[in-house]
Amino acid sequence: MHASIIEPLKGVSVATLSTALFKRGLRNQTLQGVGPVMPKGQIMVGPAYTLRTIPAREDLNGIDVFRDPEHPQRRAIEQCPSGHVMVIDSRNDPRAASAGSILITRLMVRGAAGIVTDGGFRDSPEIGKLEIPAYHQRPSAPTNLTRHQAIDIDVPIGCGDVAVFPGDIIVGDDEGVIVIPAELAEEIAAEAVEMTAFEDFVTEKVKGGRSIVGLYPPTDERSLKDFAAWREKNGR
């Protein structure tokens, strides 16, 4: 994914992106019930690489399935491209882990931008200490085999009640995770940068005692003039 999209998105929040998408009629792009394993004060950005699961069936999910080098979960970890975010469809079920610290460490070493599930992760204290951003519903100690059968990779999925297509842009911050349709990513990134600059200006003025009336939104022409002067002064 071109740096002209990725780099600008590293400076904008999920909240700002949700507003930009809302303006285009997209109301259901923020993953529900999914948050950071450990807040890191940074923004995760990357194209989606997906893993789909179905409910586990006991006769097909013994511990020996992990001996198969083609097991979809293991294959996904080894094939997720550098700079991508692995997104796991665990059907909003955190009763068993979607992955643990060893697999996520491997994903980190291979250069992934992050990992997201609408289930849970085991070894979450260790995962929280890793450099790679990770998002889930809650800690979950049981092995994935008790609830989930990894079935396919790099296909359209649902995660946190949001449709995710391979290549969609995934953005996560300390508040949550949002999905930007790939075809809208460039214009959303450009608009979000502008929105962020204006929101920073407004925040500064409000902290200084200014009323939000006429400022947010900028219905007073003075607000627009002040914003233009602020941008020039701050190089924004």
GIDAPE-V291956 format. One record per backbone hydrogen bond with DSSP energy under -1.0 kcal/mol. CO is the residue of the C=O (numbers start at 1). NH is the residue of the N-H. Records with the same first field share a line. If there is no record, write none. Layout:
CO=NH / NH
//
This chain:
2=5 / 6
3=7
5=9
8=11
9=12
13=17
14=18
15=19
16=20
17=21
18=22
19=23
21=24 / 26
22=25
29=179
35=136
44=172
46=170
47=85
48=167
49=87
50=154
51=89
52=151 / 152
54=149
57=60
62=65
63=66
64=67
65=68
68=71
71=75
72=76
73=77
74=78
75=79
76=80
81=84
84=113
85=49
86=116
87=51
88=90 / 118
89=53
90=93
99=122
100=104
101=105
102=106
103=107
104=108
105=109
106=110
107=112
108=111
111=83
114=86
115=135
116=88
119=137
120=98
121=140
123=127
124=128
127=130
133=115
134=37
135=117
136=35
142=97
143=146
144=147 / 148
147=56
149=54
152=52
157=164
159=162
160=32
162=159
164=157
165=168
168=48
169=180
170=46
171=178
172=44
176=173
177=31
178=171
180=169
181=184
182=185
184=188
185=189
186=190
187=191
188=192
189=193
190=194
191=195
192=196
193=197
194=198
195=199
196=200
197=201
198=202
199=203
200=204
201=205
202=206
203=207
204=208
205=210
206=209
212=215 / 216
214=220
217=219
220=223 / 224
221=225
222=226
223=227
224=228
225=229
226=230
227=231
228=232
229=233
230=234
231=235 / 236
//
